[in-house]
């Protein structure tokens, strides 16, 4: 699970590049990647309908309240690299 702590939260704006990079990271994963909304709904990012619904929420999630879960250590490493890139600045 990758989630920033409450102390680290800052308002972010998703760019077209962020969306592209997120989708590329998901595509590199071999097993399901889950995005959890702040209301507790889980979206399988490998399922087209769920992916589309979750991406719409993620783009609007300017407070980084959504969480990313991967189903294997290898996929978690991919998503951790993505997460670190997103929060490097």
Protein Blocks (a to p, Z undefined) as FASTA:
>chain_A
ZZddfklpccddddfklmmmmmmmmmmpmbdcddddfkopacdfkbmklmmmmmmmmmmm
mnopaccddfbfklmmmmmmmmmmmmmZZ
